[in-house]
């Protein structure tokens, strides 16, 4: 076991490949998405200043007899030195590797951190929780746990390449939805998964562009009876040549993989982002989008074709009504798509539309649009059901869809759901029970779906790798190959033995180096975020004050309230501001890491100065922490050109809009206040809107506060300059606001 100090640049050194983040203060433990990559929830806890963060293992999972490196950091969040003893407790049969000490005593200087590190092994297969305890004498200062799985030992082939798969024979086609969000240039996408370390993939927090990632997925899928993936496919703009988002899983990984010919693939057109991901008109569909699909996908030897007809899934088919001008126009366009496919050498085109409800009118509209089949991406199940309830609810929806008998269905079964921010109903079906669901679905297909329909020979699994929304069956830490074993057991034959090799067995990987480097950068700036800076004119009740007056090459902004709530700059520049420097908002953002102090519970004020030359900005956000289903947090921005202040109670509720547009071409003082009962918005000292909203402010679940945009790399960003942002835990009165607005008249 080793301990080392992080000072200056050393704090940024890489300390592991896979991580989850939690804060532990006086026995309190919080799972969190850790937007800044280190996951400390800044609780006010006078009885203990110790914070545990970056508790991680360097492997997603490993095998019996091999070592895994376990590391974590302890932070002294006080202005006095503190001597503590840190101890790692392990469940049987895990144990420390030779030469390790379970407990070590260290002294933490004020506002410094130290790393604890151990090597752990296991003498038998096990999944269990490793627990770190920080004590001072008999007093427990912090406690945190982290799971790890050791797989059984197996015979490993003598090769340094991924062996070709031996596909499992199945009577029907089994496909799995594939979520391609894990891009090389978007490592921060993994942050929302870190609050659930049990979800860590066997591949680690991988960058999906690597062809070996596709090869491993192919081997694991086809050897367990899954014959095709349905890749979510995103268009980034419409009305011109096709440009894509999240495309590397297909174009860089799958198409360049060794075993691409062993797996079929298809796409689900994710057309839900209106004005961006759909089509501008029929010409855009027929002259840009469809030719791209035919050339790049449909004509690929591995694309899924049924009776020489490509299979295309559409996520929001009803949105095509607005895109193309009406239901009849959509039906005509889909017929033209089928004819174009015939001209390209196919026998037509099979079109499936997503719908997870039971409204006959909606299903009739889908039929009128000219779709061939309906399918569900996931089955929504309310009220945090038990596994048995989740199984029953899904089968009831499947049976009811068949009874409605308007549009034929292709059956989907879902493994779990949580939502990206753990919002709404949360549930999971363990592998054994999931096998029962698969058995019921298999029997339903055989007995209830007519033999001439596609649904009689196809089943869809939700989901292969949607780690963020909590539904996944790919190998991962908690259950290993458990879900894939269930698929194989139900749909293949017992004499077929699927391979369960992992990259470590062949000395391959890691595939998460991009994430490692990104996390190292996050750590290198963490101490800067916590720099103590205070201005003598800081007013009463101030929580945070961001002036943006740091040097232009600084990667962070400081909090001048003295509360150490700094933020990281992401692709955003500074320029001359109203006073000193300001942010230039053109698509970048500042991310202030999650901290309870950023989310006042009863009363608040958010204040800033803005300047823009762009009129009629719509759905553009200046300060935001409203995410997920829009039921918590607060935000300040523009809607149809008018300043807007929102503190939701229910989904996207309580949005207060000013009675006038934001002035252009000059600096404007913008303020939103909430006194526990009334929301108010002020423009240059004038109250320009009021809305009743009794009740507390709902704090978001460990989300960052975003300045200059809705979120990182989001299109809903403010266009203009932003300066002097202040957050208070009280509601400023009109006199106070007018004193800050020198131009008030």
Buried (B, 14 or more C-beta within 10 A) or exposed (E): BEEEBBEEEEBBEEBBBBBBBBBBBBEBBBBBBBBBBBBBBBBEBEEBBBBBBBBBBBBBBBBBEBBBBBBBBBBBBBEEEBEBBBBBBBBEBBBBBEEBEEEBEBEBBEBBBBBBBBBBBBEEBBBBBBBBBBBBEEEBBBBBBBBBBBBEEEEEEEEEEBBBBBBBEBEBBBBBBBBBBBBBEBBBBBBBBBBBBBBBBBBBBBBBBBBBBBBBBBBBBBBBBBBBBBBBBBBBBBEEEBEBBBBBBBEBBBBBBBBBEBBBBBBBBBBEBEEBBBBBBBEBBBEBBBBBBBEBBBBBEBBBBBEEBBBBBBBBBBBBBEBBEEBEBBBBBBEBBBEBBBEBEBBBBBBBBBBBBEEEEBBEBBBBBBBBBBBBBBBBBEEEBEBEBBBBBBBEBBEEBBEBEBBBBBBBBBBBBBBBBBBBBBBBBBBEBBBBBBBBBBEBBEEBBEEEBBBBBBBBBBBBBBBBBBBBBBBBBBBBBBBBBBBBBBBBEEEBEBBBBBBBBBEBBBBBBBBBEBBBBBBBBBBBBBEEBBEEEBBEBBBBBBBBBBEEEBEBBBBBBBBBBBBBBBEBEBEEBBEEBBBBBBBBBBBBBBBBBBBBEEBBBBBBBBBBEEEEBEEBBBBBBBBBBBBBBBBBBBBEBBBBBBBBBEEEEBBBBBEEBBEEEEBBBBBBBBBBEBBBBBBBBBBBBEBEBEEEBBBBBBBBBBBBBBBBBEBBBBBBBBBBBBBBBBBBEBEBBBEBBEEBE
